[in-house]
Amino acid sequence: MFDASTFAHTLPLILQASRMTIFVSVIGLLLGFAVAVLVVTACLSPSAWLRRCGNLYTFLFRGVPLLVQLMLAYYFLPTLGINVSPLVAAIAAISLCEGAYLGEILRGGFLGIPRGQIEAAQMVGLSPAHTLIRIEIPQALKLTTPSLINEMILLIKASALISVVGVAEITRTAQNVAASTFRPLEAYLIAGLAYMLINGVLSVLGHYAEQRFGRA
């Protein structure tokens, strides 16, 4: 039977753990976006060598499950003499994985930019770096906003996997509460509601951003 007191006791713990989920997801998304820009630039480069490197990166990080990447980052790096905390290992694995997925999303946006805009930027003397930052990335963001919002929501849910390396995010906290109180229903119910709330806010913000980009 549902226990309201356990629900009330667990709620503050899950809300606190939600901050860790949001922190890891936001940092992972920002770092992953930076990686994605490098990857898509390499994939669309005139250089065949760079294209192969970009495509190989995408193939590797999309081909291996995030859970396996997390375990490799957590257990393999110390064998190289690189000792990192579970949080750093989790952020590193998520960022590298997101770089591959966001890169594929941005690739569609980059390819959708009219060639004339790039040529016009070159004619007025913009460097390749300035063209990338001022023309290509804003245009690609506008063209891929719905896919990026969807990827952000998927990332929030995928962040539950970092519980396996001991980071106390929502799922890990729910597991601890369920184990200590023997009330898994209440613990996981609150965890599910927390994920729904975060993703609901993201959806609303994403819809607002989409409208803003549409009017721009």
N, C-alpha and C positions, 0 to 999 in steps of 0.2 A: 504493500500500500504506500501511496505517496506520503512522504514525511515533510511537512511544511517547515519544520524547525531546521532540518538538514539543508533544505533549499535556502532558507534565510542565512544560515551559517556559511554556506558555500558561495553565495553571491558575491560578497566582498573579495574573496580570494580569486574568483574567476575574473572579476573586473580588474583587479590588480594584474593578473596574468595577461589580460587583454592588452595592457600597455606594452608588454614584451612582444606579443604577437605583432602589434602594429609597428613597433620599433624595428624588429627584424625584417618585416615585409617592406617597410618604407626604405630602409637602408639597402636592402637587397634589390629593390626596384631601381633606386637611383644609380647604384653601382652597375647593376645589370644593364641599365639604359646606356651608360657610358661604354660598356663593353659592346653592346649591340651596335652603337654608332661605328665603332672601330671594325666590327665584323662586317656590317653591311657595306662600309666603305671599301673594305678589302674585296668583298664578293663582287662589287660592281666596278672594281678597278680595271683599267686597261691592261694591267700586268697579269699575265697568266699565273705567275708564281703566287701573287697576292690572292687571286681568285681561288686558287687551290687551297691556300692556308685558311681563308674564310670559310670555304665549303667544308673543309675537314673539321674545323672547330664546330660548325653547326652540326655536322654528322655525329661527332663524338658526344657532344653534350645533349643533343636531342635523343641520341640512341641509347644512352645509359639512364636508368631510372634515377630520379632525384635522391631516393633513399640510399641507393648504392653510392652516389656521389658524396652524400653526407658521411657515410661510413668511411669512405676512402679519405676524405678530408680530415676526419677525426682520428683515424688510426694510422694512415699512411704517412702524414706529414711528420709526426714524431720520429719515424724511422729515418727521416732525412735530417734529423736534428732540429726540426722546426716544431717547437712546442707551443701550441696555441690553446686558448681556452675553448670550451664547447661553443660558446657564443660566437667567437671569431670564426671557428671552423664552419658553423652553421651559416653565417653571413657570407663567407667566401663561397661555399658550395651553392647557395641560392643565387648569388650574384652571377657566378659563372654559368649556371644553368639558364638563368633568365636572359643572359646575354645572347644565348643561342635562339631562344624563342622570340624575344623582342626583335632580334636581328631579322628574323624571317618576316615579322609583321612590318617592320620599317622598310624592308626591301620592296614590298608592294607599294608603300608610300613614295619611296624614292623613284621607283619606275613610273609612278603616275604623274610626276612633275613634268610639265611641258618642257621639251628640250630648249625651246626659245628663251625661257627664263634663265637657264644656265648660260646660254650663249650671250644673253643681254648682260648678265653679271660679269662675264669675262670681258665684254666689250667696254664696260665702264671701269675696268681695271681692278675688280675685286680679286683677291688671291683665292686659291682653292679652299683655304681654311675659312676665309670670310664667307665665301659662297656657301660652304657647308653649314656654317653657324647661322647665317642671316637669311639664307634662301631655302636650302634643302631641308634642314631639320624642321623649321616651322611648318613648311608645306607638308612634309611627311607626317608630322603630328596631326595636322588638320585632316589629312586624308585617312588616317588610320585610327582616329579617336575611338570608335566603337570597339575595334579589336583590342586596343590598348586597355580600355576599361575592363573588357572581359578577361584579359590576361592578369590584370591587377586583382580581380576577384578570385581567379584561379590560384594566384600566388598566396592570398590570405589563407585559402583552404589548404594549399600545399605546405604552408608553414607548420601545420600540425606534425609533419614528419620530423621536425627538428627535436621533438620530444625524445627521439631515440638516442640522442647524444646528451640528454640530461638538461636541456634548456627548459626552464619553467615557464612555458607559454600556456595557452589555454588548455590544450589536450593533456599535457603533462600534469598540470595542476588538477584537472578533473580525475586523472588516473590516481593521483596521490590521495585525493579526497575519497574516491570510491574505495581505495584499499584500506584507508584508515577508519572509515565510517561504515563500510559494508552497505553503502547506499548508492550503487552505481547509477540508478535511474535519475535521482536528483542531480548528481554531479554532471552526468553527460547531457541531461536536459538543459542545464544552465550553459554548458559549453556550446551546445548547438544554438541556443538563443544568442549567445555572445557573437558567434560567427555570423549569424543572420543579421544582427544589428550592425556589425562592422560593414558587412557587404551591402546592406541596405543603404547606409550612409554613402558608401562608395558609389553605388548606382545612382543615387540622387546627384552627387557632385559630378559624376561623369555625364549625366544627362544635361546638367547645367553647362558644363564645359562644351559639350557637343553643340548646344544651342548657341553659345558664344562664338565658337569657331564657325558655325553656320552663318552667323550674321557678319563675321569679319570679312 
